[in-house]
Amino acid sequence: MSNSPKILLVKLSSLGDVLHNLPILWDLRARLPEAQIDWVVEEGYVHLLEPLLSRNGFRGIDRIIPFGLRRWKKNLFNLTTWKEFFEFRKTLQASTYDVLIETQGLLKSAIVCSLAKKSPSAIVAGLANATEFSGYEPLARSFYNQSVQVPRQCHAVDRSRWVMCSALEWPLIERSNSPQFYPAEWVSTISKSSVDGLHAPYVLCFHSTAREAKRWSNDKWIALGKELSTHGYQVVFPWGSLSEKALSELLAAQIPNALVPPAFSIEDAFSVIAGAALTVGVDTGLTHLAAVLDRPTVEIYCDSPRWKTEGYWSEKIANVGDIQNPPSVQEVLEASLGLLRP
């Protein structure tokens, strides 16, 4: 393989999964600085990748290729949908790839690989097996020419590294080689949030998640919020849907000076999180965003295993609880105060 191969990363969604795939971009750049590296991602998560675009002397992602599958599926019989799909395919096929790395193990991702233009000896690498508590579709293997066996209990970052290292015939990159996510210089320049009502110092509480069993109970959030409030922190309960907003309002009503902010986008989330004294959240994408930005973060695990997504790369991250073993209020409070102290 040349020193400047054309590489396609395929990680479409969701928020946390895209974030945990970021380290392989840095791994690739460290070893193949002249490579062309493109990434196909669901259009709703493009903002997660934009800070990593190659520009102003920084070499990161050369092309972000948005994929509108979620929106297209709702409008399959609309002519505009098919025009957009064919435009996507044209954009995807503008380069001929030597290595395709698909770390999701889903049919939709594998089909994206099949649509890409490939060199005669191209490697198409993907997962050979499921990891516990992760989605996986065995039919996806038929689209790879290199299926990579990974441990059944494998952290999301490590899983991506297994597939990448196998595709390029590199020794496995161990955890001792700490993963990178965003350029430190860029993180340090994130602007102050303009979301109405926020005042420092504030603590973000991400209480909602896609699966109800992963939530921490309301009474525990209220008890935690009251304690943090007595220490002078504004407790903030963001939301992403009307049902989550109602729950945020229920929690905030019982905590002095708590805030339910207006809805904000993923793009806004960077500044909201960067300005927080602390983020406390369940196993969900925005909590993981705080962890990869290396902000003080308490990750609460209630019904998902810690080994799958825990932040292991920074002393600013505390992981509490585990699958079917939610942490107590005292555990979360102690972890929170430990990170808030200078």
C-alpha positions in Angstrom: 0.0 0.0 0.0 1.2 3.5 -0.8 2.0 6.1 1.9 -1.0 8.1 0.6 -4.0 5.7 0.4 -7.5 6.8 0.0 -9.5 5.7 3.1 -13.2 5.8 3.7 -14.6 5.7 7.3 -18.2 4.6 7.5 -19.8 5.4 10.9 -23.3 6.8 10.3 -24.8 7.2 13.7 -25.6 7.8 16.5 -24.1 10.6 18.5 -22.1 8.6 21.0 -21.1 6.0 18.3 -19.7 8.7 16.1 -17.8 10.3 19.0 -16.2 6.9 19.9 -15.1 6.4 16.3 -13.1 9.7 16.3 -9.8 8.3 17.7 -9.2 6.1 14.6 -8.9 9.3 12.6 -6.0 10.4 14.8 -4.5 6.9 14.7 -4.6 7.0 10.9 -3.2 10.5 10.6 -0.3 9.6 13.0 0.8 6.7 10.8 -0.4 7.8 7.3 -0.1 11.7 7.3 -0.5 11.9 3.6 -3.6 9.7 3.3 -6.9 11.0 2.0 -9.5 10.3 4.7 -13.2 10.7 4.0 -16.1 9.9 6.4 -19.7 9.1 5.6 -22.1 10.1 8.4 -25.8 10.7 8.9 -26.5 14.4 8.0 -27.7 15.1 11.6 -24.3 14.4 13.0 -22.2 16.4 10.5 -21.5 19.1 13.2 -19.7 16.5 15.2 -17.1 16.1 12.4 -16.8 19.7 11.2 -14.1 20.7 13.8 -11.9 17.9 12.3 -12.0 19.0 8.7 -8.6 19.6 7.1 -8.0 23.3 6.9 -5.6 26.1 8.0 -2.6 23.7 8.3 -4.6 21.1 10.3 -4.9 17.7 8.6 -8.0 15.7 9.7 -11.0 14.7 7.6 -10.6 15.6 3.9 -14.3 15.1 3.0 -17.4 14.7 5.1 -20.1 13.0 3.1 -23.6 13.5 4.6 -26.0 10.6 4.4 -29.7 11.3 4.7 -31.1 7.8 5.2 -33.3 8.7 8.3 -35.0 11.5 6.4 -35.2 9.6 3.1 -36.9 6.6 4.7 -39.8 8.9 5.6 -40.2 10.1 2.0 -39.4 7.1 -0.1 -41.9 8.0 -2.9 -40.8 11.6 -3.2 -38.8 12.4 -6.3 -36.6 14.7 -4.3 -35.5 11.8 -2.1 -34.2 9.9 -5.0 -32.5 12.9 -6.5 -30.7 13.4 -3.2 -29.7 9.7 -3.0 -28.2 9.7 -6.5 -26.4 12.9 -5.7 -25.0 11.2 -2.5 -23.9 8.3 -4.6 -22.2 10.6 -7.1 -20.3 12.4 -4.3 -19.3 9.1 -2.7 -18.0 7.8 -6.0 -15.9 10.9 -6.7 -12.9 9.0 -5.1 -11.6 5.5 -5.6 -10.9 4.1 -2.2 -8.1 1.7 -1.2 -9.3 1.0 2.4 -12.9 1.1 3.7 -13.4 0.8 7.4 -16.9 0.1 8.6 -17.2 -0.1 12.4 -20.9 -0.3 13.0 -21.8 -3.8 11.8 -25.1 -2.8 10.3 -26.6 -3.5 6.9 -27.1 0.2 6.1 -23.4 0.9 6.7 -22.3 -2.1 4.7 -24.4 -1.0 1.8 -22.7 2.4 1.8 -19.4 0.4 1.5 -20.8 -1.5 -1.5 -21.8 1.8 -3.2 -18.3 3.3 -2.9 -15.8 3.1 -5.8 -12.9 0.9 -4.9 -9.4 0.2 -6.3 -8.8 -3.4 -7.6 -7.2 -4.6 -4.3 -9.2 -2.5 -1.9 -9.8 -3.7 1.6 -13.3 -3.5 3.0 -13.1 -4.3 6.7 -16.0 -4.7 9.1 -17.1 -6.6 12.2 -17.3 -10.4 12.1 -19.3 -10.6 15.3 -21.5 -8.7 17.7 -20.3 -7.3 20.9 -22.6 -7.7 23.9 -25.4 -5.0 24.2 -24.7 -3.6 20.7 -26.7 -3.8 17.5 -25.3 -6.1 14.9 -26.7 -7.5 11.6 -24.7 -10.6 10.4 -25.8 -10.0 6.8 -23.4 -7.0 6.8 -20.5 -9.4 6.6 -21.3 -10.4 3.1 -20.3 -6.9 2.0 -16.7 -7.1 3.5 -13.7 -8.9 2.2 -12.1 -8.7 5.7 -14.3 -9.6 8.7 -12.7 -8.8 12.0 -13.3 -10.8 15.1 -13.4 -8.6 18.2 -13.9 -9.5 21.9 -17.5 -9.8 22.9 -16.9 -7.3 25.7 -15.1 -4.5 23.9 -15.2 -0.8 24.5 -16.6 1.2 21.5 -13.2 3.0 21.0 -11.3 -0.3 21.2 -13.7 -2.0 18.8 -13.0 0.7 16.1 -9.3 0.3 16.6 -9.5 -3.5 16.2 -11.2 -3.1 12.8 -8.8 -0.4 11.6 -5.6 -2.2 12.7 -6.8 -5.4 11.1 -7.6 -3.6 7.8 -4.1 -2.0 7.7 -2.2 -5.0 9.1 -1.0 -3.0 12.1 -0.4 -4.2 15.7 -3.4 -3.5 17.8 -3.3 0.0 19.3 -3.6 -0.5 23.1 -5.4 1.7 25.6 -2.0 2.9 26.8 -2.0 4.9 23.6 -4.7 7.3 24.9 -7.4 8.1 22.3 -7.7 11.6 20.9 -11.0 13.2 19.9 -10.9 16.9 19.1 -7.9 19.2 18.7 -7.0 20.7 22.1 -6.4 24.1 20.4 -10.0 24.1 19.0 -11.6 23.0 22.2 -9.9 25.9 24.0 -11.5 28.4 21.6 -15.1 27.2 22.0 -17.2 30.3 22.5 -19.3 31.0 25.6 -22.8 29.7 25.3 -25.5 32.2 24.4 -28.4 29.9 25.7 -30.8 32.0 27.7 -30.9 31.7 31.4 -27.5 30.0 32.0 -25.2 31.6 34.6 -22.0 30.3 35.9 -21.2 28.2 37.7 -23.7 25.6 36.4 -24.0 21.9 36.3 -25.6 20.1 33.3 -27.8 17.1 34.1 -28.5 14.9 31.1 -31.3 12.8 32.6 -32.9 11.4 29.4 -31.9 8.6 27.1 -33.5 6.6 24.3 -34.1 3.6 26.6 -36.1 4.1 29.8 -34.2 1.4 31.7 -30.9 3.5 31.3 -32.5 6.4 33.2 -31.5 7.3 36.8 -34.6 7.7 39.0 -36.3 11.1 39.4 -36.0 11.1 43.2 -32.2 10.7 42.9 -31.9 13.5 40.4 -33.9 15.8 42.7 -31.8 14.8 45.7 -28.6 15.4 43.8 -29.8 18.7 42.4 -30.7 20.0 45.8 -27.3 19.1 47.2 -25.5 20.8 44.3 -27.7 23.9 44.7 -26.6 24.3 48.3 -23.0 24.4 47.0 -23.9 27.4 44.8 -24.3 25.7 41.4 -27.2 26.4 39.0 -28.6 22.9 38.1 -29.6 22.7 34.4 -31.9 20.1 32.9 -31.6 20.1 29.0 -34.1 18.3 26.9 -34.6 17.0 23.3 -38.3 16.3 23.0 -41.5 17.5 24.5 -41.8 14.5 26.8 -38.2 15.2 28.0 -39.0 18.9 28.5 -41.9 18.0 30.7 -39.7 15.7 32.8 -37.0 18.4 33.0 -39.6 20.9 34.3 -40.8 18.4 36.9 -37.3 17.9 38.2 -36.4 21.6 38.1 -39.5 22.7 39.9 -38.2 20.9 43.0 -34.7 22.3 43.0 -33.9 25.9 44.0 -32.9 28.1 41.0 -32.8 25.1 38.6 -33.1 25.9 34.9 -34.9 24.2 32.0 -33.1 25.9 29.1 -34.6 26.4 25.6 -33.9 23.6 23.1 -30.4 23.7 21.6 -28.8 22.0 18.7 -25.8 19.6 18.7 -23.8 22.6 17.4 -24.9 24.6 20.4 -24.1 21.7 22.7 -20.4 22.2 22.3 -20.5 25.7 23.9 -23.1 24.7 26.6 -20.9 21.8 27.7 -17.7 23.7 27.5 -19.0 26.4 29.8 -20.3 24.0 32.4 -18.5 23.5 35.7 -19.6 19.8 35.5 -21.7 17.5 33.4 -23.6 14.7 35.1 -25.5 12.3 32.8 -26.7 8.9 32.0 -25.2 6.7 29.2 -26.3 9.0 26.3 -24.6 10.9 23.5 -24.4 14.3 25.1 -22.8 12.9 28.3 -20.2 11.3 26.1 -19.7 14.6 24.3 -18.7 16.1 27.6 -16.3 13.3 28.2 -14.6 13.5 24.8 -14.2 17.3 25.2 -12.3 16.4 28.4 -14.7 18.4 30.6 -15.4 17.3 34.2 -18.0 14.6 33.7 -19.8 12.0 35.8 -21.2 9.2 33.7 -24.0 7.3 35.4 -24.6 3.7 34.4 -27.9 2.0 35.3 -28.8 -0.6 32.7 -25.8 -0.7 30.4 -22.3 -2.0 31.1 -19.6 0.5 32.0 -17.0 -1.4 29.9 -18.9 -0.5 26.7 -18.6 3.3 26.7 -17.0 4.5 29.9 -14.5 7.4 29.7 -11.2 5.8 30.5 -8.9 8.5 29.0 -9.0 11.3 31.6 -9.0 11.9 35.3 -11.7 14.5 34.7 -14.2 11.6 34.1 -15.8 9.6 36.9 -17.8 6.5 35.9 -20.4 5.3 38.5 -22.9 2.4 38.6 -23.0 -0.5 36.2 -25.6 -2.7 34.4 -28.5 -3.4 36.7 -26.6 -1.6 39.5 -27.6 2.1 39.5 -25.4 4.3 41.8 -26.7 5.9 44.9 -27.1 9.6 45.3 -24.2 9.6 47.6 -21.9 8.0 45.1 -22.8 10.5 42.4 -22.5 13.4 44.8 -19.1 12.4 46.0 -17.9 11.9 42.4 -19.4 15.3 41.4 -17.8 17.2 44.3 -14.5 15.5 43.7 -14.4 16.8 40.2 -15.7 20.3 41.2 -13.1 20.9 43.8 -10.0 22.8 42.5 
